[in-house]
């Protein structure tokens, strides 16, 4: 099975848990009060839709210029002229996401964790670069 297939299967299993995205935000917000403050007053249902879109765009970054351009816009919107996210915050974001996968994917193992990291590598790099 290739890396993208491992990721896709894991993501499908995670989404069977209707709380997957809410569990993610709980973990993410526990990492730093600053993260929770960023989302203060934000409609969480709408934010979950944005997160789903972000995950799709990050996954497509290696094969779609349109996705890469969207991630550049996201990176700028999240950076110092936007909501104030720092480049290293994306690593915390990804760590929180993988912690959530570990909870929600009953087949979670090191290979699955590596697949998530590998699939997100290029997209995260683009956002970090634009977030400076």
N, C-alpha and C positions, 0 to 999 in steps of 0.2 A: 504494500500500500504506500502511495507517495504522501509527502508531507501535507499537501492540500487536502487530500482525501481524509487523512487522519484528523486534520483540523475540522473539516466539514462534518464528519461523523460526530466528533466531540461536541461541536457547537449545536448540532441537532439534538443531541442528548441533553445538553444544558438547557435548551429552550423548552424542553418538556416540563421543566420546573418553572411554573408561572412566576415565581419569585426571583428567578435568576438575576435579572437586572437590578432589582431592589437590594438583593444580597450584595451585589457588586458595589452599589453606592454606599451601603453600610460599611463595607470593608474599606473603601476608598476614603470615606470621610473620617474614619478612625485613624488614618495615617497622619493627618495634620489638620488642625482646626481651620487653617486657611482654606483647605479644599471644601469643607462644609460651608464656610462663609461665602465662598464663590456661588454656591447653589442656594443660598438663603433667598426665599421668596420665589424660587423658580418652580414652575409647574412640573412636577416630577414625571407625570405621564408623558408630557411633551418631551421632556429630557430623555426619557427612555427611547422614544422614537428617534431622537437625534443620535443617541448612542448606537442604535441598530444601524442607522445610516453610516455612522462613522466606521463601524466594524466592517460593513460592506465595502466602503471606499478604501479602507486600509488593506483589505484582502485583495482588492483589484489593483492596487498601486503598482505591482510588478508587471502588469500587462495592459494597463489602460492609462493613456495620457490624460483623459478626462478625469479619471479618479485622482491622478497625481495633482492635477490643477485644483481640484476640489480640496484636497488635503493641504495644498499651499494656502488656499483661502482660509481653511480652518486653522492652520498654524498661525497665520497673521491675526486672525480674530481672537485667538487664545493668548497671543503674545503680549509684550509690554504696552502696546497701543490698544489692546483689547481688554481681556479680562485679567491679564497679569500672570498667566501661567509661565513658569520657567521651563527651559528645556528638560531638566532632570525630572520634572514632575511627570513627564510622559512615562518614565521608567516606573515610577510609583503607581501610575495608572495601570500599566501593563501588569505589574506584580499583583495589584489588587484584583485585576481581571482573572489572572491565573489562579489566585487563591480561591476565587469564586468558582472557577471551573473545577478545581479540586473538590469542592463541596458538592457541586451539582452534576458532575459527570461520574456515574458509578464505575466507569471503566478507566478513570484517571490513572495515569502513570507518568514516568519521566519522559517517555516518548511523546505522549500527548502534550505535556508541558513544552517540550522542545518544538513541537509542531506549531503551537500557538506562537511561541517566540519567533520562530523562523518566518511564519506567515505575516507577522506584524512588523518585521524588521524594517523593510523599506518604507512602509507608510509612516511608522513612528519617526524614522530618520528625516523624512520630508517635513513632518510637522515640527520637529525639534529645530531644524534649520530655519524654518520660517518664523519661529517663535523668538528668535534672538532680538 
